[in-house]
Amino acid sequence: MHTSFRSTFPSPGGGTATASCDASQITIVLSDVPDIDGHLTAMVRAIDIANMVVSSLGFALGCGYSVELVQVTDENGTPHVYGVQPKDANGTTLGFEETNQVFGLAVQLAGGHPGVRSALRDYTAAIADPYFVAFYCYRAVEAIQASFARQPDGSGWEEMHQALGTNKESIEEILKDHADPLRHGKLAQMKPTTAQQRFEMLDFTGNILTRYLDWVVKQANGDTH
């Protein structure tokens, strides 16, 4: 369905936001927003507002729309293009050099292991959505720990820590403390994060996921150590 609209409303955090849509292309214009200190902050805020607008439209139409932000333009007209691959301050990405090998392994393991399948979905969702990065990263780790639970309704945290060398303290500090406000619907209590912090969350979660994939392979090969 083709939908066009234009609406101005208060922006979360102050100032105003104007959302307009034409031919399924949505534009967010932020004005007088006090806590935006650069294009990265603007990108995260714009994604939040675009998702808010699009989910409202989806609710009204009964449609499952999604948002992909591709560009932020400064007041002076300078464009900043965003893709699907985040980088840290040094230009480092999250990918593996052995791309085909890791891809093949992940596909094979995901097919037979719900924990792998769920963790991969949430991890890549975190990469795509910087506003919810802590939420999805923590949920990916939760999916991994659930696969270690001895009972269907039990916890597998201790078993996961022993098997993968993880620990409660780092998971809570890096992920859970930031994820909890989103998990419990308390958006006003969200802690602000920098682009580097979000990259570190992804890198931390990806490391746990990699250890988990290695562990699954060892179990399949009969290595219980």
N, C-alpha and C positions, 0 to 999 in steps of 0.2 A: 504494500500500500504506500503510495506517495504521500508524504506529509510535509507541509511547510508551516513553520511557526516562528514567532519572535517574542521573547518574554524577558523582562528585566526584573530582578528581585535582589534582596540582600544577599551578599556573599558570606558564607561561613567564615568567621574571623574578622568581619568588617568590610566596608566598601560595598560595591554593587557588582553584580554579574549580569551580563546580557547574553542569552542563548538564542541563537537563530539556526534554522535548519532549512536547507533547500536541496532537493534531490538526494536525500539521505546523507548529506554532508553537514555536520554540525559545527558551528563556530561559537566559541566562548570568549567574550570580551570582559576582562577584569578591570575595574576602575577604582582607584583610591583604596586599594587593599593594603593595610599597613604592614602586614607581616611577610610580604613577598619580597625576597631579597635577590632574586635572580630567576633565570629561565627554568632552572630545575624545580624550584619551589612553585613557580607558576604552572609548570607541567603537572605536578601532583595535584594542585588545587583544581586545575582545569579538568583533569580526569574525574575527580570527585564530583564536581558540578555536572559534568556531562553525563556521568552515570546516574546522578540524581534525576536529571531531566529525562533521560532516555528510559529509566525504569518507571518513571511516572507515566510516560507515554505508553510504554509496554503494558502497564497495569490497565490503562484506559482502553487499549485496543485488544488486550488479551494476547500479546505477542512477546516473544522472548528475544528482545533486542540486546546487543552488546556494543561496546565502545572501543575504538582503537584510535589513540591520539598519534598523529603523525608529525605535527609541527607546532612550535611555539614561536611567535613573532614579537620581538621587543617593541617598545613605543617608537623607537627610531627606525623601525622597519627591518631590523636584522632578523633573519629566520634561523631557527634551530630545529633541525630535522631529527626525529627520533625513530629508531627502528625497533626490532624485536630482540636485540642483543645488548644488554647492559654492559657497561665497562666501569672499572674503578678509575681513580685519579691518574693512574699510570697507563691507562689504556688496556689493562688486562681484562680478558673476557672469562666467562664461566665454562666455556667449552673444553673438550678434550682433544688432544692431538690425534689420538687414535679414534677418530669420529666413527668410522664404519664399524669398528670392533665394538665400541661402546653401544652404538645404536642397535646392532644385531643382538648383543647380550640383553639389553634392556627390553627389546621386543619379545625375545624368547622367555625371559623370566616373568614379564608382565602377563603373558598369556596364561601362565599356570599359577601365579601367586597374586591374590587380591591385594595384599599389602603393598607389593611392588607397584601394581597398577594404580592404586589409590595415591601412593606417595608421588609417583611420577606426574599424575594429573595435577595435584596440588602444588608441586614444586614449579611446574611450568606455568601454572596460573599465577604464582607469586612473581615470576619473571615478567609476566605480561601486565601486572597490576601493581604499581609501586605503592598505591594507597593502602592495599591490603596485603603487602608483602609479608609482614610479620604474622598475620592471621593464617595465610596459606602455608607459610613455612612451618609454623608450629603444627598445623593440621597434618602436614606431610610427616613430621616426626611422630605425631600421635598415631598415624596409620602404621608406622613401622613398629612402634612399641606394642600396638595391639596384636601384631602378628606373633609376638613373643608370649602373649598371655596364655597360661595353661588352661584357664577356664574361659568360656565364651564371654562372660560378663566380668572377667577379672582384668587386672592391670599387668602389663608386661614390662614396666619401666626398669625394675631391677635386673631382670633377665636381659633386656636390651643393653643396659649399661655394661653388664658383664661380657656380653658377646661382642659388642662393638667398641668398647672402650670409651663410651660417652659418660657424661655425668649430669646430675640434676642441676647443679649450680650454674653451669655454663648455658644450658638450655633455657633456664629461667631468666638469666641475665640478658642473653642475646635475643631470645625470641618471646618467651611467655609474658614477660612484663610489658612488652609492647603489644602483644596479641590479645591479652585479656580484655581490654576495653572494647575491642571489635567483637570478640567472642561473646561478650555479655551485653552487647548493644549499648555500651556507655561511651559513645563517640566523643562526648565532651571531655572525657578523661584521657583521651589519646595523647601519648607523648610525641612531641615533634621529633622527626628523624632527618638526618642528612642523607644525601645520595650515597656517601661512602658507608654509612651505617646500614643502609638497605642492601648495598652490595655485599657487605660482610654477613648479613643475615642469609642471603642467598648462598654465599660461598660456604658458610657454616652448615647449612642444611644440605647442600649438595655433597659435602664431605661425608655427612652421616648416611646419606642415601647411597653413596659409593661403597662405604663400608658394609652397608646392608646387602647390596648386590653381591659383593664378594663373599659375604657370609652365606647367602642362599646358595651360591655356586659350591662352596665347600661342603655344605650340608648335602647337596645333591650328589657330591662325589664321595660321601661317606666320611668326610673329615669333621669330626665333632670337636676338635680343639680350637 
